[in-house]
Amino acid sequence: MTKKSKKTASKNIIKRPPVVVIMGHIDHGKSTLLDYIRSSNVVDGEAGGITQHLSAYVVDHKTKEGVEGKVTFLDTPGHAAFQEMRLRGADVADVAILIVSAEDGVKPQTLEALASIKAANIPFIVAINKIDKSGADIPRTQSSLIENEIYIEGMGGDIPWVGISAKSGEGIDDLLDLVILAADLNELEGDTGAPATGTIIEGYMDEKRGTTATLIVQNGTLKSGSFVVSGTASAPVRIMEDFTGKTIKEASLSEPVGIVGFNEIPKVGATFVTVDSKKEAEKMVTENASSSQEEKFERTNLPIVPIMIKADVLGTIDAIKHELDKFESDRIAVRVIEASVGDVSGADVQNVSATENAIIVGFNVKVDRAATELAERLDVEIDTFNIIYELSEWLETALKNRTPKREEKIVTGRAKILVYFSNQKNTHVLGGRMEEGELKFGQEVRIIRRDIEIGTGKMTNLQQMKMDIKTIADGEFGMQIESKTTLAPGDYIEGFDLVVT
């Protein structure tokens, strides 16, 4: 499982530091490992507080052979950037560490993480953690790996592994050596002379500074004075910070940086490019907006329920979209017409007022007074929440209430016509025998001949033992059916109820 690198002829092509993500089952030590690496190896020793600035950090490492290098780690286990990568098929990371507890072995989330790594098509290293624990059993853990088709070195496979203690630091230097080796084998390179490209790994609204995003530079050099474009989001590179929060003028291969001043929050997991001028950036944003609209609104013949999402952070928007994705129907289509961070404003209400049946859904946000008044006047529905499961329950009910009703014929019983007695003005007197279920007085019926429906009618009388009855469930009986269709012995009748769903 190797990621193919593209080589181009340029004197500026150099070896690129690897970007690494740690994955595994809950409580197997992902956070502890990241904390140990960060506190003991962070560049310039700046360990304190760095995660408050960015969601990635850089460490220095010298191998046993004396080779010095840097490694960029995505910060938190299950980081949004890697989730987006899995969903969108992008590959932020170059190398993965699959962590497995020496006490528990392979667990369900271990296999989920493995599936994500394979989908990203990146090399990985197995870290057997907690080897210092009294319940650690490395041979049993190795067997667990093999049983789940994770073929490690020394056990018939070629996947590198190392035993570690994320708490004490035992084996971590060996683990980082393997990371560097995996990166070297995959010949990670980048062109420092090219315009910067990479991936958005975080985006949020800073109340004091405005719209901010964290980027990983995967190729080229990001310089102050250029412009970053990601989808319909763009920003001038004026305020750029490294992972410690220090202001910098340029950033190069595999470096995580924070950029302040986007026109909107860029999508996590999306790629970015850089251009030299504001005019170029605006042109690219316009083109991206046109193409995204075409992708966003696929043609459908179903009635559409348009929804605008307003939330406090991007993570909440993703959660709401996830809940919307759970709603499945063959009668309506849900469309998110806009999703953004911030309070519900009058402009939001005005924007959706022209869209029939649109709903504004807010989470952990306020509704401006002007928005409330305008919504009442323009009959726009606004619903706000601060607990996600309450929002989920409301969404399910709201969408079901907007689903067009449909009448469904539910067959209750079937009988065979044995005798045809008489007919007067479309009223047929017949004798029959129940085959299954039950028939009811006043019920609509279908008339079946040779398995083909030839007409419909209504049951206007039922008799058994010369007595009028309301239902018939077995035996022979007499009936009176009103129908314009001519019935005959051998035909079948099916009674049905109309149910609105």
Summary of the structure (lengths in Angstrom):
residues: 501
radius of gyration: 33.0
end to end distance: 49.9
largest distance: 105.7
contacts: 1651
relative contact order: 0.09
helix: 26%
strand: 39%
